């Protein structure tokens, strides 16, 4: 299919005797929100880590627009436009909010050491642009007023938003969110859902989502894959997944 | 005064007695061939008494300390005010050696060398967060590069200086590779080993480096090619002849001071700029969270190597000045204790704080010189100061002030 962005087939990850991910297959299309759900320990984050280049999968292939990316180091994967957030927010805590966003633009700023030391016009320009872009994203996320605060001092909800902004400023094509709603209050969860919709609409980014919050998953996803014990149980539209007896069994256990 | 306080003090005093007894309490007396141990009860009791009294008054001390622990910080200044202050300090540092005496200027040169080293290590430890215990290795590489180029090829100081920096940079780069995967404790140990390897190489490559004797007779820098010597070799005009002055050793020392000062300004300029550049921000980000860095497309290999290389370059430049100041290099000058001293400068100053590093370099170099008569207690006092600092002010004398860039909100 031509509109395939990320295609994963036969993905297996083994840690010693533990088969964490077993023959996982799925495909994320352009502009699609694809969610992976499943009970704790189902192997969702391991899939993320394999896709992001943090783990080298035991077997299987990961194709980004038809090109294999499995085995690439994570920073190269990120440069191809696959950027992620983390289950436990990983901000640069003692850097300011603004600096977090400046660091994230690192791969787009090309300044030589000498140009920087001499503050050459090209360097000034790229720094100014980086600042402007950071400002725009803070505005977009509604946290501009916090720009000069240390990131670690932000409220949890703001930290989550900052982490998403930090991903988006790298201009990704696939945004991978690992439990973005964890620890958010109901209002923040609603905002998050609106945010994901907006990101997709305005920036054309596809989203790969891991989430436990069912109302968010059902509200925002185009398709959902359910995993249990490292294996995919089913993949389908939200309405199909919700009524699938196997899924209900995985979540609620057998009668 | 509570009862628990009293018993606490009593226990502390007893503990002190136990600890002090083997160190101070026993004197080795040798009469002829017989050696015997003679207990020194008054020493032990005095030690216990001191600990007891201190423990008893500690609550008051704490209350006292709590009240007046206004932490020193740079006073808030406007941009213009800060520029004025900087210009003033530069002028003072340029002019005072002409009025100072010889040993003071010489000591100030040493301080400047430590400032350079501190700024270099500050990049590696303070910014990139890579704990390097073998920093002295790069210092040694710089010093020996100049010494060897002089000894084997007859190079002068200024020709050798860039090579000293470049060689140290190369070593920094090479050390970077094996330690890329390491962090924290492991990194510290490997770098510690690296520093020792360099020292042992210098000691054992006898035919090249002169082994433990080192290389002597290293000349001081020339003034645009005119040497500052009392008597010039045949066919060479010395600087005092050129200027028509009388030769004065003081001039040589002042000149070396000024040359070192220029180098410090250069390193200060470079490091101040670099830490505000994308690469400087990347260093800090890497210190905070390497995994997040990778997830954003930052290549940790390049970032770490650049920090190691730049830090090592500064150390190498400092080493060349050290060789010129001493006129003699030998492996003894590059022991682990030097690495510890440089690290202390960075920690005492406040990790990542440039002004703090300068201040700490001055304190840690000048104070031991002033307290010469207590030289044997130097390490003791040093250790004590470090312990107290870590307890009361772990962020250093002058911690970094964020933010370096601001967004108007």
Interface residues (C-beta under 8 A of the other chain):
Chain A: X52 X53 X54 X73 X74 X75 X76 X78 X79 X83 X84 X86 X90 X91 X92 X93 X94 X95 X96 X98 X99 X100 X102 X103 X104 X105 X106 X107 X109 X111 X113 X116 X117 X119 X123 X130 X131 X134 X135 X138 X144 X145 X147 X148 X150 X166 X167 X170
Chain B: X269 X270 X273 X274 X277 X278 X279 X281 X282 X284 X285 X288 X289 X291 X292 X293 X294 X295 X296 X297 X298 X299 X300 X402 X403 X404 X405 X406 X407 X409
